[in-house]
């Protein structure tokens, strides 16, 4: 049984933590491997892995068979000189910042690793740097549809603005919609995942406000999976599943354009219904089972090379 060691510093729920949790689950579903997880002492106690059966008290990568790294986890390996040349490393690359020379993530590209990118856009960005040490693979982010089941029966017409990443724009949009005698629910402060999903299930239209450059934007895809009409400006890493006037509306990232998109949806029931159906159909191309299958194929190759 090959031990795959994960590292996590948790200070609140993010999509990146959620995806890492999925990969821990993928490892534990692979018959030749098991996950071990180190959570830093500075982390919040309500992290996603409280009940994980193989939490370890100390981070000791020298005793691991494979290391799984995401984001700034490379920092935990700094004192282990060139360990990536002796122990296989799987590096989950979730953002476009890895290709930005001004980001600390950029320097990690020279570390030897098998890199898994969450979108084609991320893979293209880091490959274009010419700095990647090791193979680069794309496994598009996926979601567990079983956690997002929702019917189409609305108790009321509700507009939800997911604005935690752009709080100022979200607040301005909320006021603009209120000026049109609408009553949106604007989410700015982080919520527990269960609360956010419950709110989204009860929505009619969901406006998602990503930052300008995302490696992948899960909230929009999750809203599609719940058969909600989605408004989501372009953020690079959503281009695989966000298509304007097809799976969602993609207005410019400003108050006027976003307001007009909401009004258009509320006035055009045929468009709203089409976006719900097309968005949901697109979300089915991102099933968690497919992600697991692709990762297991890659993991099988890594294990075979270790034999």
N, C-alpha and C positions, 0 to 999 in steps of 0.2 A: 504494500500500500504506500503510494508516494504522497508525502505530506507537502501540501501547498500552503505556504505561509502568507497571510494577508496582514496589512498594517492599516490602521484607521485612527484618525484624529477627528473626533466628532463634536461639533459645536452647534448642531441644529440640522434639521432635515433639509436636504437638497436633492435634486435629481441625480447628482453624481453619486451620493451615498446610496440612493435607491438602486442605481445600476450596479454598483459594487456588490450590493446585497444579492442581486440576481446572479452575479457571477460566482459568488460563494455557494449559492444554491446549485448552480450548474456543476461546480466541482464536486459537490457531495452526491450528485446524481451520476457521476462517472465512476464505474466500478473499480478502477485502478488507483483512484486518488481520494484523499479527504482533505478538507480545509482545516487550517488552524488560523485563529484570528487573534491578533494583539490589538487592543484598544488602549490608547495612551491614557495615563492617569488624569490628564487635564481635560479629557473628554467629558461631555455631559453624561450623566448616569442613565438617562432615558434613551440611550442609543438603540439602533435597530437590531442589535445582536445580543440583547440581554440574555436571551435563552439559548444562545448558540452552544452546542454541546462541547466544542473544542476551543473555548477561550483560553488563552495562555497568559500567564502573569508577567512573563518577560519576553522581550523581542530578541530572539536569537536566530538570525538568518543562517548562521553557520551550521545549524542542525536541520535546516529545511532541505527538501529535495528540489523544490521549485519555489521561486519567489513571485508573488503577484503584486504589482506596483500600479498605483494610479495617482495622478496629480503630483503633489509634493511629497509623496511617500518616499521618493528617492532620497530625500534628506536623511531618512532614518538609516540609510545604507552608507552614508558618507564616511563613517569611521571604519568601514570594512573595505579596504583598498582593493579595487578591481574585482569585487566579489561576483559581479555579473559575468566575468570571464570564466568563472569556475562553477557557478550555479546557474541553471537556466532561469531567465527572468521573463515573465509575461507582463507587458506594460499596456494597460488599458488607457487609450488616449481619447479623451472626451471633448476636448476643446480646441479651437483654432489658435488659442494663445501659445500653444506649443511651437508654432511656426513664427512667432513674433520675437525678433532678436532682443527686444526690450523686456521680455518676460523671463523670469528665472526658469521657467519650464523649457525654454529653448535649449539651454545648456545640456539638458538631460538626453537630448536626441543622440549625442555622441556615445551614450552608454549602450552597451550591447544588450539587445532584448528582442523578443518577438512582440511586435506591436500590433494591437488590435484597435482599429479606429472605428468610431461609432457611426461614421457616415463617409461617403465617398469624398465629400468636401474636405473633411479633416485629413483623410489619407492623401489627397492631392496636395493639401497645404504643407504637410510635414515632408512629403516626398520631394516637393519642389525646393526645399532648403538644401538638399544634397548632403545633409548631415546624419541621416538615419543610419545607425549601426545595427544591422539586422533586418529581417524581412518585415514588410508592412502589409497587414491584412485589413480588410473591411468586413466587419460584422455589424450590419445596421441595427441600431437600437430597436428593441422590441418591448412589448408590454404584455402583462398577464390579463387577458380579457376577462378571465373569471372573476377578477376583483373589481371590474368596472361595469358589470351588468346593469343596465337601466332600461326601463320601458319608455315609451313615448307619450305617456299620459301626464300632461302638465296640470298641476293644480292651479297654476297661475302663470302668466307670461313674465319671466324674470330674466333680466340681463345681468350677467356677472362679468366683472372686469378683474382679471388676474394681473395685478399690478405690482407685485412685490419687487420685481426687477426694475421697474420704472415708476416709482411712486408719484413723482411730480406729474408726469403725463397722465397717469391713472386718475389722479385727483382732478386734473383739468378736464379730462373726458367725462368724469362723473358729473361735474358741474354743467358741462355742455349738454349732456343728456337730460339733466334736471331742468334746464332751460327749455327743453322740448317737452316738458311735462312727463318725463319718464322717471322711473325710480330704480336705477341700477344698484346692484350690490357691489361695492368696490373693495377688493381685498388688497391691502397694502402690507399689513403685518403678517409675518409667517404664521401659518396654522399647522396643527397636526395633520398628517396626511389624511386620516380618516375624516376629519372635519372638512377638508378641502374637497374630497371626493363626494361627500354628502351634499355639499353646496352645489357642486357641478352637476350632480344627478338631477337636481331640482331646477336647473336653469333651462332657459329657452334658447338664448344666444350667449355664447361665451367669447369674450374679447380677451385674447392673450397678448401680453406685451413683453416680448423677449428683448434682450439687449441686441445691439446691431449685429453682433457676430457671435453666434452660438454654434457649437459643434453639432448639437442635435437639440431639438426643443420638445421635450416629452409632454408638457401640458397640453399643447395643441393636439398632439396625436391621441392622448388619453381622452380629450373632449370629443374627438371624432369617434373613438371607440364607443363612447356613450351615446352616440347618435345625436350630438348637439351641433347646432349650426355654429361654425367657428369663424372668427375674424382674427387673422394673424399676419402682421406685416412681415416682409422678408427679413430673415436673419441668417442667411447663407445655409446653415445646417438644417433648415426645414424644407429645402427645395425638393427633396425626394418625395415628400408626401403632401406638401402644401402647393396647390395649383389654383391660381386665381380663377374664380367663377366656376370651378370644377369641384374641388374638395373643400374649399373655404373661400373667403374673401381676403385679399391681400392688399389693403390700402396702404398709402404712404403713412409713415410713422409720425403723424401729427394729429392734433385734436380735430380739425375740420374734416380731414379724410376719414378718420375713425368714426366720427359722429355720423357722417353721411353713409358709411357702410352699415352701421347699426340701423339707421332709419330705412335704408333700402331693404334690409332683411325683414324688418317688421311690416313693411308695406307690400312685400312680394312673397306670399306664402308658397308659391310654386318654387321660387328660388330657394327659400329656406328649406323646404322639403328635399329638394335635389341635393343641396349641400350636405344635409344629414345623411342621405343614402350614399352619396358618392364618398363622403368622408369616412363613413363607417366601412365601406368596401375597401378603401385604401388602408385603413387601420388593420384589416385582416392580413395584409401583406407583412405585417410586423408582429406576428404572433411570437410569444416567448418560446414556444416549442421549436420554432425555426432557429432562433438565436442559439438555443441550447444545442441543437443538432450541429450547427456550424462550428460552435466552440468545441464540442466534443471531438469533431474530426480533427481540428487543429491540435487539441490536447493529446489525442492519440498519436499524432506524428511526433510531438515533443517527447512523450514517454518512450516511444519506439527508439528515438535517437539516443536516449539515455541507457538503453539496454546494453 
